[in-house]
């Protein structure tokens, strides 16, 4: 609970994660029927990049700032994400960054619902100030892993769950696997997004192998690497496990990932989409 995302808002991992998230939400909006979204580690919702935390680390300069500098060459599939960022910066600069709650909120429609879970008491209060008046949004002061049990399944058949933990705990990969098992049982048709850092290669490979061994619906691992993962004490990239990927996501990733890798890490950047489970399940 000591983690504060304000220090890392708009960094490379955020760009990767939110670009994919925007593509998933956009896919859900293609059908008129409502969807439900759960963000289990919501943070503050949005972030001021001119504030001390972001300025102290400057991580956004190597992330969203680089992307916006090259926006003219960005593939069309990145438009929902980039348009949301620009909407947060109407003066044309870069002073604010939308976290996942604000990204989903911007892209969802009047008939859709969003649940935000956050454990940190200050961040929950910020969420209530910025999002509490939106009748589509429920804000819950609770552990994100408990939210999976308490808030699912929703009344809507369609939707997504984003689990984006801070990885402060040494057993975070194990906790993710447990949450994934619960999600598959409680909401088997939901689109699931599980974020993970890539430091050393071995823990990631063990995590992904465990997902494959468990089996289930179609599952991808979507990764963006800044450099080869040889230093286990350095954030070398990030990944998203995507369960029940919506139709069209892989085509969008084929456009966006090469471009992001070339912009964010022009010397050593790589990307890959791995199919962990090939079974088709008819994702709504």
N, C-alpha and C positions, 0 to 999 in steps of 0.2 A: 504494500500500500504506500510505500515511500516514492514510488515511481511517479514522475510528473511529465506528461508527454509534451508540455509546453517547451521543453528544452530540445525536443527532437522534431517538432512540427515541420512538415514540408521537406523532410530529408528524403534520401533516396528510397528508403523502405516505404515511406508514406506514398511517394509517387507511384511506386510499383503496385502497392496494395490498393490504393484508391483508383488507379487507372482500371484495374480489373474489376473492382467493386462497381464503378460507374457503368461498365459494360454489362455487368450482371443485372443491375437495377434497370438499365435501359431495356434489356431483353424482357424483363418482367412487365414493363409498361406497354409492350406490344399487344397484350390482350386486355380487353376491357374489364375482366373480372378483377376484383381487388386482391392485393397481396399484403402479407404481413412480414415485417423485418424486425429482427432482434439483433442489437449490437451489445455484446456482453461486457465489453470493456470500453465504455463510451468516452471517457475522458471529459474534457471541457466542452466538446462540441465544435468549437472553432478557436483559432489562436491568433494573437496579435504578434506579428513577426518583428515589430519595432520594440516590443517589451524586452526586459532584461533577460529572461530565460532563453529566448530565441537568439538574441544578440550575443549572449555569452558563449554559446556553442557555435553559432553561425552555420548549423547543419543545413538549413534551407538553401543556402547559397550554392551548395553542391547538388541540390535536389530540384525543387520546383523552380528556382531562379534560372537554372540552366535550361530547363524545359521551356520556360516562357521565352527565353532568349532565342530559342530555335523554333518557336511556335509556327512560324510561317511554313516550315517544312514538315510539320507533324501530320501523320496519317489521319484520315477522316474518322477512324474508329476511336480516336482520343478526344473527339469533339465534346461529348457529354462531360467528361472530366475537366477539360480545359475551360469550357464555357462556365462551369460552376466556379472554378477558381477566379476567372475574370469577373464574374458577378459579385464576388466578395471584394473585388478591387475596382470599383466603377471609375476611379480616376485614372486608370491605366497603369498604375504602379503595382507594387507588391508589398503590401503592409499587413494583409490578413490571409490566413489559410484555413479552409474548411476541413475540419476533421471528418471522420466517417459519419457522425450523426448529421452534420450539416450537409454533407454530400448527399446522403440518402434523402434527407428532408427536401432538398432542392429538386431532386429528380422524381420524387414520388408524386402521386396525384391525390385529389380530394378523397377518393374512395379507399386509399391505402392507409395502413397503420404502421407505426414504428414504436418499438419498445427499447428504451435505453437503460442499461444497468451500469452502475458505477459505484465503487466502494469508497473512494476517497471523499470525505465529507465536503471539502471545499469545492471539488469539481462537481459534485451533485448540485450544490447550490448554484453554481454557474449555469449548469444545464437547466435548472428550474427558471432562472432569470431569462435565459435566451430562448428556450424552447417550450417552457411551461404553458404559455398561452395558446400553443398550437394544439387544437383538440384531437388531432390525429396521433399525437405523441404521448406515450406514457413514460414517466421517469421513475426509476426504482433504485433506491439506495440499498444495494445488495451486492454480494459477490457474484461475479459473472457466471461462474460455474453453477451456482445455485439457481441462477436465472434460467438456465437451460431446463432444469427440472420444474421450476415454479411456473414458467410462462409458456411452456409448450405442452401439447400442440395447440396452435391457435384455432380460432373458428374458421379462418381462411385456409383453403387447401394449398394455395400457392404462396411462395415467399422465400426468404433467405435468413440465414443466421451467420453473423460475422463474429468469430472468436479471435480476438487480437490481444493476447495477454502480454504483459511487460517482460516476461521471462526473468523475473527476479528470483523465482524459486528454482532450485536445482532439479526438481522433479517435474518441470513444466511440460516436457514432452509426454510424460506418463499421464499427467492430468488432461492433456489434450486428447490422448487416446481414449481415456475414460469418458470424456465429454462426447467424443465422436460416437462411441458405442451407444450412449444414452440418446443422442440425437437421432441416430439411425432407427432406434426403436420407437421413439416418441413421435417423430415426424419424418417418416421414410421418404416422402416426396419432396421435402424441402431442399433448397439449394444451400449447401454448407460451405463456408469459407473459413479455413483455419490458417492463420498466419504463423510463420516460424522464421527465426533468424538463421542465417547460414554462417557459422564461424568455422569450426572444424567439420570435415566431411562425415566422419564416422557417426556422430549422434543423429544427424539428419538421415543418413542411409538406414540406420536402425529404425527410426521413426517411420519412414516411408515403407520399409519392409513389413513392419507390423501392421500397417494399414492394408497392404496388399494381402497379407496372410489372413486377415480377418474377413476379407471378401465383402461383397455388397454391391451397391449400385455403381454406375460408372463414376470413376474418380480420376482426376488429373492432379499432377504436381506442377505448378507454374512457377518457374524460378528465374530470377534476374541476379547475375553475379557481377560484382565490380572487379573481381580478381579471383584467381584460383583459391579455393578454401584450404590453404595450407597452414595458416596461422589461427589456431583455435581461440586466441584471445582478442581477435579483431572481427568486426562485423564485415564479412566479405560479400554479403548479399542477403537476399531474403526470398522466401517462397510462400506460396499459397496452395494448400490442398483444396481442391474444388470438387465437391461431391454433387452429383446430378447437374453437371454443367449445362446451361441452357443452349438451345440451338443457336448456332452462329458465333458462340464464344471462341471456338478454336480459330475460326477464320479471322476474327478481330485480333486475337493474340498474335497471329502470324503477321499482321500489319504492325502492331504496336510494340511488341517486345524487341525486335531488331532495332527499331528507331530509338527506343528508350536506352538500350544498351550502348548504342553509338553516341548518344548525347551525354549520358550520365557517366560513362566510363569509356571514352574513345580509344584508349590504348589496350585495355585488357577485358573490357566488358563482354559478357556472353549471356546467353539465355537458353532456356530449354523448357519444353512442355513434355512431361512424361505421363504416359497413361498407366496408372497404377492398377486400375480395375477396368476391364473393357466391357463389362456387362451393360447393356442398354436397359433403361428402366422407364422410359416414357416420361421424362421430366415435364411437368406442366409449364 
